[in-house]
Amino acid sequence: MTLIERIEQASTGIAVTAMTAAASGAVWLVRRIFTNQKQIEILQQSLEARDKQRDEDREALSEVRTDVREIREFLHRR
């Protein structure tokens, strides 16, 4: 085997390795992007649920304050 034949065989192996690495990198990148997108969607849903709960808590607190005022007024009248 001559040096040129060995270089050709090695270059073929290197090319296959490089293509495999590039394909693996692309698959990893796509999976990473989709995973991040799913995490972002989950976080957004969580924030929306917290906002809804916060609004409900504010309404409940407002009702409690109103009730306390009514009780105070009732007690002061007596």
Backbone torsions as a table, in degrees:
resi	resn	phi	psi	omega
1	MET	NA	134.1	-179.4
2	THR	-90.0	168.3	-179.6
3	LEU	-62.9	-38.0	-179.2
4	ILE	-65.5	-40.6	178.7
5	GLU	-65.0	-40.3	177.6
6	ARG	-64.7	-40.2	177.8
7	ILE	-63.8	-40.5	178.4
8	GLU	-63.7	-43.7	178.5
9	GLN	-64.7	-42.7	-179.9
10	ALA	-66.0	-39.8	-179.1
11	SER	-66.8	-34.3	176.6
12	THR	-64.7	-45.2	178.4
13	GLY	-62.8	-40.8	178.8
14	ILE	-65.7	-40.8	179.7
15	ALA	-63.8	-43.3	178.7
16	VAL	-63.7	-43.0	178.5
17	THR	-62.4	-43.1	-179.8
18	ALA	-64.5	-41.6	179.5
19	MET	-66.7	-39.9	178.1
20	THR	-64.3	-42.4	178.3
21	ALA	-63.9	-41.7	179.3
22	ALA	-64.6	-42.7	179.0
23	ALA	-64.8	-42.4	178.3
24	SER	-63.0	-41.8	177.8
25	GLY	-62.6	-40.2	179.5
26	ALA	-65.6	-43.4	178.1
27	VAL	-62.3	-43.9	178.9
28	TRP	-60.7	-43.7	-179.0
29	LEU	-63.1	-44.1	179.7
30	VAL	-63.6	-44.9	178.6
31	ARG	-61.9	-40.1	-179.9
32	ARG	-64.1	-43.7	-179.9
33	ILE	-63.3	-47.0	-179.7
34	PHE	-64.7	-38.8	178.5
35	THR	-63.2	-45.1	178.4
36	ASN	-62.8	-39.2	179.1
37	GLN	-63.0	-42.5	178.8
38	LYS	-64.3	-41.3	178.8
39	GLN	-63.9	-39.4	177.9
40	ILE	-63.4	-43.5	179.6
41	GLU	-63.7	-40.6	178.6
42	ILE	-64.0	-42.8	178.2
43	LEU	-63.1	-39.9	179.1
44	GLN	-64.4	-41.9	178.2
45	GLN	-63.9	-39.6	178.3
46	SER	-63.1	-43.6	178.6
47	LEU	-64.1	-39.9	178.6
48	GLU	-64.0	-41.1	178.3
49	ALA	-64.6	-39.9	177.8
50	ARG	-64.8	-41.8	178.9
51	ASP	-61.6	-42.9	178.9
52	LYS	-62.7	-45.7	179.3
53	GLN	-63.2	-39.9	178.9
54	ARG	-62.7	-42.0	178.2
55	ASP	-63.6	-41.9	178.4
56	GLU	-63.9	-40.4	178.5
57	ASP	-64.9	-38.7	178.5
58	ARG	-64.6	-41.5	178.0
59	GLU	-63.5	-42.6	179.5
60	ALA	-64.4	-42.5	178.8
61	LEU	-63.3	-38.6	177.8
62	SER	-62.4	-41.4	177.8
63	GLU	-64.2	-40.7	178.8
64	VAL	-63.3	-43.7	178.4
65	ARG	-60.8	-42.5	178.6
66	THR	-62.2	-43.9	179.3
67	ASP	-63.2	-40.6	179.2
68	VAL	-64.3	-41.3	177.6
69	ARG	-61.4	-43.3	179.5
70	GLU	-63.0	-40.5	178.9
71	ILE	-65.5	-42.6	178.1
72	ARG	-60.8	-45.2	179.6
73	GLU	-62.6	-41.0	179.2
74	PHE	-63.9	-43.1	-179.2
75	LEU	-68.3	-34.5	179.4
76	HIS	-71.3	-27.8	179.5
77	ARG	-73.2	-27.2	-176.0
78	ARG	-73.0	NA	NA
